[in-house]
Amino acid sequence: MMKRIISAALALLFILGAASSAFAMDEGDWRVVFGADLTEEEQAEVLNLFGLSEAIYQDANRVLNVTISEERFYLEGKVSSDKFGTRSISSIFIRALSKGSGLKVSTHNISYCTAEMYKSVLTTVGITDAEIIVASPRPVSGTAALTGIYKAYESMTGSLINEYIKQAGFDELLATWDLAEVIGSDEATEVIIELKKILDVTQTMSDDEVKENIRTIATDNDVVLTEEQVQQILTLGRTLEGLDVEQIRQRALSLADNVTGWQKFANGVKQVFEDIGEFLREVAKFLSDVFRNVFMGNEE
């Protein structure tokens, strides 16, 4: 009986640990995590992209490194080595913001992982209210950066992120990345965000029912998915269901609202310029007609 109680307690602790990784970061605290294979000159380039000086080295506890072996731990067997390479290059700067600030992510020389991809993954993992810059001295995939963010977050909070959550974050990044190569990064990110919004419903569905919902999401976003891609998204969904579904849903809804708001603003700006362009074309046509009627009419 005692063994059963202990086993049940351990299982509960694992579930609770996997449910959420949200630990408190002190506002203003920061870390820099370099790809371990950068040269000193390349580190200086990255610092410049971060807008930082070499003065950061005076605080050794806040300057970390991430190695290719640490990156490979999460990626090996899930993605071909040519995608994440043989060296750890991409680096990150993270600074904790006040509660409720959300995520502010920017990238420099990152060829595969977009800022929106990182945002979506980090909200899944539970890392929020932070400014994050991902940078490299030359174009790289950016996979090492996620390992670096994990490492920095653990250093800043003094708590370890559950390994299930870490792997779930990489699974989401890889699934989005694979989709992005076919349907585009914005569309891929949106499909995954929409999936996260319905995780509370998919928990009670059969695989075929979830697949049908994934196809509906794709159609609603004007995206065509292959059966292989539908299966990959289904697998990701089942993985995410092992986390705190309601937290993921709420974060996804918030993230979607922010993305939608920006898209509306961008579309509005685009429409304004289109309207101005149309106006100028009409003015040019009017002046052309006046010129033709006055001068060419007199000649005739």
URTA-V83706 format. One line per field, one symbol per residue. ss: DSSP state (~ for helix, > for strand, _ for the rest). phi: phi as a letter, one per 30 degrees, with the letter a starting at -180 (. if undefined). A space follows every 10 residues. Layout:
ss = ???
phi = ???
This chain:
ss = _~~~~~~~~~ ~~~~~~~~~_ _________> >>>>>____~ ~~~~~~~~~~ ___~~~~~_~ ~~>>>>_~~~ ~~~~~_____ ~~~~______ >>>>>>____ __>>>>>>>> ____~~~~~~ ~~~~~____> >>>>>>>>>> __~~~~~~~~ ~~~~~~~___ __~~~~~~~~ ~~~~~~~~~~ ~~~_~~~~~~ ~~~~~~~_~~ ~~____~~~~ ~~~~~~~~~~ ______~~~~ ~~~~~~~~~~ ____~~~~~~ ~~~~~~~~~~ ~~~~~~~~~~ ~~~~~~~~~~ ~~~~~~~~~~ ~~~~~~~~~_
phi = .ddddddddd ddddddddda bdcdcdejdb bcbdddcddd ddddddeddd iccdddddce dccbbbcddd ddeccdicad dddcicbccd bbbbbdcdej dicbcbbbic dcddeddeed dddddjcbha cbccbbdaeb djddddddde ddddddcibd dedddedddd eddddddddd dccjdddddd dddddddcdd ddeccdeddd edddddeddd chbccddddd dddeededdd ddcddddded dddddddddd dddddddddd dedddddddd dddddddddd eddddddddd
